[in-house]
Amino acid sequence: MNLTSDKAAQATRIVQGLRARGFSAYLAGGCVRDLLLGREAADYDVATSATPQEVMRLFPQTYAVGAQFGVVLVPIRRDASQAEGERDNYTIEVATFRSDGAYSDGRHPDQVRFSTEARLDVQRRDFTINGLLLDPFTQEVLDYVGGRQDLERGVIRAIGDPRLRFSEDKLRLLRAVRFAARFGYAIEDKTFAAIRELASQIHQVSQERIRDEILKMLTEGRARRAFELLDQTGLLQQVLPEVKKMQGVQQPPQFHPEGDVWVHTLMLLEGLPAGSSKTLALGALLHDVGKPPTFRVAADRIRFDQHDEVGTRMAAAICRRFRLSNDETEQVCALVANHMRFGNVMRMKESTLKRFFRLPRFDEHLELHRLDCLSSHRDLELYNFAREKLRSLPAEQIRPQPLITGDDLIAAGYQPGPQFKELLTAVEDAQLDGTISSKEEAMALVKRSFRA
């Protein structure tokens, strides 16, 4: 196992410091799982017999964010001597061995009993693959729950009674799906049955926590599998009923030979690479969310009139429900609102096309169109045209310096008011189309077209 990264070394240092004071201490949880799988762990956690107060005495610069639950964060400060990729500040979570009482709120234990027994501590964790402990010095793995065997078999299994584990924190319902999708594992039968039974209780979890799990599913590289599992477990109907309604909504076969809106969306999600932005991923998921409510058949042809407009409103509502930032919401809605415009790119005036290219983060619009094509008719002619046109245009042609300003209009005798925007837009359109290129030509256009 590779323990040479800066985070691994810092976590090992913390283990060493705790053991030097006579406490038991191990690397714990997801980092052990990832190390056994040969993956780079994103975070490192430490489990110890030391109480939170003892941890804080040993490491004075700590954050007692969850001391009542046995959790203390030890900050690792930036060191200018470290390699470029290892300089960011971060924290190592240090948790005291414990057993938990009931979880009345579905998230936090009503009572915590600290322990000195590692074997007891892992029984409260969520899944067997996350219940492993590692001695970083001998690289011995302590496995009290069968986690190594489940890693080898590719199984997501709740520790102990699945219903009890999920009742402790309902977010684990979604986490089971995410881990199964991320690693390509199956969900063990009893664990799967418990998820289906308790799926409706996911609403006890805050929308922010649900959102974070959904976004991870969308951006970890196995989005299609994640959403198939969400559907199979009954969670999709609970967290994204608008997406569930895509199922069975047929599409015109000449444009969508792949099948209904759900199948099309799954294929598009399958094409999302790991590390995609949150906004692109949500835009991909929701780009056709307006099709189910706009479906109709006219003259033996399936139609979805204004589904982009309807879908934009629906996407905005979903983003608000998930508490996305205003900037993220605007971008997701822009992706949904504009995804049909690519059908006209070869017929657009130069000014219209250049304004299209000005959309914020246009690369995401272009990528969504590429994925949309590959998940339906697979014709990339419009995508290639737009991509090459964008590459061929210098930035100053897409967003040129204005030829005239409002001050120029006032000097020419025009009164400030709503007409100003119309005047300046007409001048800019002509500039973008290439029919004028100087201030003199701009003012001549204004005088020909508008009276002062």
N, C-alpha and C positions, 0 to 999 in steps of 0.2 A: 504493500500500500504506500502511496505517495503522500508523505507528510511534510514535504519541503516548502510548500507555499507559505507566505507570510502569515495568513490567518491560521493555518495549521500549527505553525511554530508558536504563535502567540497563545493559542489555546493550550498547547502542550506546556508552555511556560506557566500558565495558570494552574494546570494539573500538578505540575512539579511544586509550585508554591504551596498548594493545599496539602499535598502529601508531606512536604517538609515540616508542616505543623501537626502531622499525625492524623490527618483526615483521609478518608477514601475519596478518590476522584477519578473520573473517566471522561473521555469524549463520549457524547451520547446523541442518539436520535438520527436525524437525516444525514448528518455528515458521515456517520459510520456506514450507513446504507450506501451513500454515494462512493465512499472509498472502496467498499467491497465490490461495487459495480465498475470500478475503474474510472469514475467520473470525478470532475473537479467539484468539490462541495462549495456551494455559495456562502454558507455560514457554518460556523462551528459552535456547538454548545457543549457545556461541561455539566456533569451531574456529580454531586458531592454529598458527603455526610455532614459537612459543615453547615451550620445554620446561617441564615442571611446576615445576622449580626456578626458572626465570625468571619464571613466572607468580606464584609465591609471593613472590618478591622484590619484584615490582611491586605486588602486592596482599597486604600482610602478614597481614591478617585472613582467612585462607583455611583450608579443610579439605581435607587431602590424602587424601580417602577412597579414591581410586583412582590415586594418583600413579604407581604401577608400570605402570598401563595408560594413563597420560597424562591422567588426569582430576583436576581440582582444582575445588572448589566455592568460589565467591566469595559470601560472605553479604551480603545487603542488609538493613540494619537499619531498624526502624520509625522513621518520621519523623512527629512529631505534626502537622507543617504540611501533610501530604499529605491528599488527599481520603479520606473514610471507608473506601471500598472498597479503598484502596491502602496501608493502614498495616501489614499483616501482614509479619512477617519472612519472607524467602525467600532462595533461593540461585540464582545463575547458574552453570551448569556450563561450565567452560572446558576443552576437550580439545585436546591436542596432535595435529597431523597425524601419522598413523602408518599402518603396515601391520602386519598380524598374522601370526603363525605358526599352527601347528596348534592346535586346541581339543580337548585330550584329555578334558577334563571336560564338554564340550558346553556350556560357558558362558563360560569365560575363555581367552584365548589363552595358549599356553605361552610364547610369546616375542613381544615388542613391539619394533618398530623405528620410532623417531621419524623424522619426515620434515619437510622444508620445503615439500613439494609438496601443494597442496590436491587436485590431480587424483588423486594416489595415495591420499589419505585416504578419499575418498568410495567407493572401490572396496570397502572393507571393510564398508560400511553395509548395512542389510538390504534395503530396497526402494527403487526408483528415486525414488518420490515423497518419500522421506526423505533422498535423497542430494543435495539442492540446497543451494547456498551463496548468501548474499545480502550485498552491500555495502550497509550501511545508509545510507551517505551519498549514493551515486549511484543506489541501488536497482537496480543491475545484478545479475542472477541468473547465477551460474556453474552450468552444467548439463553435467556430464561423463558422465551416465548415461542421458539421455533422460527424465528425470523430468517435465519440463514437458509433453512430449508425452503421457506416460501420465496426467498430471493432466487434460489436455484430453480424452483418450479414456475416462477412467474405468477405469483398469487398475491392478491391484496386480501388480507384476512384481519378482521378486528381481533384485538387481544381480549380473551375471555368471552363474555356474553356480548354479542354485537349490539343488541337493543340497549344494554346498559351503557356501552361505550358511546353510542350515538345520543342517548338521552343526556349524557354529560355535556356534550357540545354538538349541537345540531349541524354546525358547519362541517363536521366530519363526514356528513352525508355527501357533500360536494367534494371534499378532499379525497374520499375513496375513489370517486369517478376520475378526478384529476390525476391521481397517482396511477390508476389503471391505464389511463390513456397515455400519460407521459412515458411510462415504461413498457407499454404494450402488454400489460398483464391482464389476467382474468380476475374477476372479483369472486371470491369464495362463496359458495351457495348460501350459507347461512347469513353471511354478511350482506350479500345481494338481497336476500329476502327481507332483511331488517331495513335496508334502505327503502325498498318499495313500500313496506309497511309504514314507515315514518316520514315518507317524502313530504307529506302535507305540513309537517311540523317545521320545515325549513324556514317558514315565515317568522319563527322566533328569533332568527338571526338578523342582524342589521343589514340593510341594503348595501352599506359600504363593504361589509365582509363578503357578502354574496358577490358583489361586483368584482372584488379582487380575485376571487376564485374563478369566476367566469373569464376574466381577462387573462389570467394565467393559462387557462385551458385553451384560449384562442391564440396565444402567442408562444406556446412551448413546442409547437411543431407537430402536434397530433390532434388538431382541432376537430377533424371529422370524427375520429374515434371518440373523443370526449362528448360530442353532441349526440352521437349514436347511443352512448351509455346514459347520458342525461335522459334521453327519450325512453330507453328500456327500463330505467329505474323509476320512472314517473316524475323525476325532478324537473324535466323540461317544462311540463305543464304548469308547474308551480313557479318557477323563476322567470320563464320567458314564454308565457302562453301565446304571445303574438307569433313567435317562431313555430310553435307547435301547430298553429293553424295553417302553416304552409303545406302540411301533409295532405295529399290527395287533391291539391289544386292543380289541375292539368294546365298545360301550356301549348301554344301552337307548335306542332311537331316540326314544321319547316324551319323554325328558329331554335327550338329546344327539343332535339331528338332524344336527349338524355332522360326526359321524364318530367315529373311534376316539380313544383317550386321547391319542395323539401329536398328532393334528390339533387336538383341543380345547386342548391345552397350547400349541401354536404360536399359535392364535388369541388365547389369553389373553396370551401374550408380546407379540403384536402390539399389544395395547392398553396395554402398559406405557409410560407417558410417559418421556421423557428426564429424568434427575434423580431417578427413583424411589429410595427408600432401598434399601440392599443387602438388608435383611431382607424387605421387601415383595417385591422381585424374586426372591429365593430361595424365598420362600413361594409365589409364583406358579408358579415352575418346578416345585416339589416337592409342591404341594398334593395331587396325585393319584398320587404316586409309589407309594403302596400298592395301587393298583388291579391292576397286572399280577399280583402274587403272590396276590391274593384273588379273582381272576376265577373265576366258576363259573356254570353255567346250571342253574336249578332251575325245574321246571314251565314250561319254555319262556320263562323270564325270566332275563336276565343280572343277576347279583348280585355285589356287592363287599363282603361282610360285614366289618365292622370295618376297612375300608380306611384310615380316618382314624387308627386306633390303630396299625396296621401301618406306615402311612406316616410317622407321627411317629417311630417307632423308626428307620426308614430315613433320615429327614431328619437325625436326631441323628447317625447314623453318618457321613453325608456331611459334615455340619458339622465333626465331629471330624477327618475325613480332610483337610478343607480348612483345619484349624487356625483356625476362627473363634473369637472370644472367647466366653466363657460367656454373656454378655448377648445377643450376636447369636444364638447357638445356641438359647437359651431362646425368643427371639422367633420365630425361624423355626419351631421345633417347635410353639409355641403357635398360629401361623397354620395349620399343617397339622392340628393336633389339633382346632381349633375351627371349621374352615371349613364343616362340615356342620350346625353348630348353628343357623345362620340359618333352616333349614327349619322350626324350631319357634318362631321369635320371636313370632308372632302368638298362640301358645297358651301362652306362658310366663307363670307367675305374676309379679307385679310384682317380688317379691324376686329371683326367678331372672333376670329380664331386667336388673335393675339390677346384679346381680353380673356378668352377662355384659358389660355396659357398662364395668365396672371393669377389664377386662383391660388390661394395659399396652399403650399405643399402639393403642387400639381403632380409631383411624382407619385403621390398616393392615388390620385385620380387615374393616372395612366396605368398604374399597377392593378388597380381594381378592374379597369376595363380589360386588361390582358387576362386576368383570372376569370372574368365573366365570360369572355370569348372561349377560353379553353375548357370551360365547364358547360358549354352549350354547342354551338355550331363549329367551333374550333377555327374559324376564319379570322386571321389576325391582320387582314388588309388595313382596316381603319386604325388599328393600334400602331402598325408599322408606319403608316402615313403620319400620324400625329407625332410619334416618337422622332422620326427623321426630320419632320418640319421643325419641331422644337429644337433639335440639335443644330439645325442649320441657321437658326435665327439668333443673331447676337442679342445680348440682354438689352442693349440700348434701342433695338428695334421693337422689342416687346413692350418696353416701358421707357419710351423716349422722353427727353426733357420737353416740357410744354413749349409750344411756339409763342403762345400769348398767355396773359394772365388776366384776372379781373381788373387789375389796374389799367391794363391796356384798353379794355372795353370802356372803362369809365372815362379815360382820356379821349376816346373816340365819340363820347357823348351818350353812351348807353347807361341807363339807370340800373343800379343794383336791384336784383330781385330774382324770382324763380327762373326768369328767362336766361340768366347768366349760365346756369348749369347746362341748359339746352345749347347755348352758343358754344361753350367750351367743349362740350361733348361732340358737337358737329365738327369742330376744328380738329379735335383729337382723332376722330374717326377718319377724317381725310388724311391726316398725318400718318396714321397706322396703315391706311390703304395705299399710301405712297403717292397720292395725287398732289400734295403740297409738302413743302420742306423748309419754308422760311416764314419769318414773322410777317413779311409783306404779303405773301400769298395767303396767310391765315387771315389777315385783316381784310384782304380783298374778298375772301370767301364770306366773311361775316357781313360785309357791306352788300354783297350780292344777294344774300339769303335772308337777312334780317334788317329791319328798319330800326334806327336809333330812336 
